[in-house]
Amino acid sequence: MKWLSACFLLAALLLLSGLQPTIADDSGGATAEEPSGDQVFVRLKRDESGKPESLQVAVVRYVPRDKNQHLEYVDLISAVHIGEHEYYSLINFLFTRYDAVLYELVAAQGTRVPRGGNEKKGIISGAQSWMRDVLDMGMQLEDVDYTLPHLVHADLSPREFSERMDERNESVFGMIGKATLAGMGKRNTARILLSEMRLLRNLMSGNRDLALKIFMAEQMVQSIKLGDAIEGREGSTLVAERNKKALQVLRQEIDAGKKKLAIFYGAAHMPDMSKRLQSEFDLAPASTVWLDAWKLK
C-alpha cells in the first residue's frame, strides 16, 4: 500500500499548495449572494483597501428544475482540511439542518470517525497536523462531528481507489507531473514576486504568524486551478471517480425519501460535483453562502 500512502501525500501537498466550502450574518462568519454562472468555491475576501480579511469557502444550494420532485435541495458544502475552530463549529451546526450529510473519506465502507479524530497518525494526517500547529487553527477530522447519526460515508474504499487507479492507468508521479507542468504554464512571475515581497514586508512588521497565514491563503486561491490539469478531459480517480461514488450514494438517499441533503467534500471536488448535479440530477444552483474558513485580520 505504499503507492496509496504516496497518493494521499500528494493530496496533502495539493492542499498545502492550494487545491484544496437560515445562515448567520457577517458577524457569524457567513455572507450570502446569488450564484454566478461561473461558480467559484474558494476565494479571498478583501476589505476596501484590498487587504485580505478572510479565506472563504462556498455553500451552494441546488434545487430541482422539476418542482414535482419530492427532493427539496442538495447543498454542496465546501471543506478545507485546516480551518478556524469557529468555521468547523458552524459546519457542525449546518449539519443538523439536513436529513442526510454525505462526507468524503477514503476508508473501508462503514468506517465511522470518532469524535476528536483517530489517534493513529498517517502521512496525510501528519502533514495536516503540522499545518494546523503552524497556523494555530483546527483540523477537519478533529473538529467536525462525524458521529451524528445522519452522516453518511460516501467515498471509495482503499481497494476501490486502487482499482480505479489501475483501470485508468494512473500513477502518483503522473499526477505530480501534470500539476508541475500546469504550475509552470500558469506561472505569473510578477504576481509571485509581489506576493513574496508582501510576505517579506509582513514578516518584518512583527506579526509573522499572520503573515504566513495570509501568504498561504493567497497561494491556495491562486493555484486552485491546478486541479483542472490533474483532472484533464477524462477526470481522475482523485476527484472524478470519488465524486461518482458520492453521487451514487446521493441517489440512494434520494430514492430512500430524503428531502434535504448535503455533500461535505473538499473544495477542489466541487466544480466537477456541480456539473454532475446539474447534468445527472437536473438540479440548478439557487443560492451561495460564503463561510469564513480562515481569519486573515
Buried (B, 14 or more C-beta within 10 A) or exposed (E): EEEBEBBBBBBBBBBBBBBBBEBBEEEEBBBEEEBEEEBBBBBBBEEEEEEBBBBBBBBBBBBBEEEEBEBEBBBBBBBBBBBBEBBBBBBBEBBEEBBBBBBBBBBEEEEEBEEEBEEEEEBBBEBBBEBBEEBEBBBBBBBBBBEEEBBBBBBBBBEBBBBBBEEBEBBBEBBBEBBEEBBEEBEEEEEEEEBEEBBEEBBEEEEEEBBBBBBBBBBBBBBBBBBBBBBEEEBBBBBBBBBBBBBEBBEBBBEEEBBBBBBBBBBBBBBBBBEBBBEEBEBEBBBBBBBBBBBBE
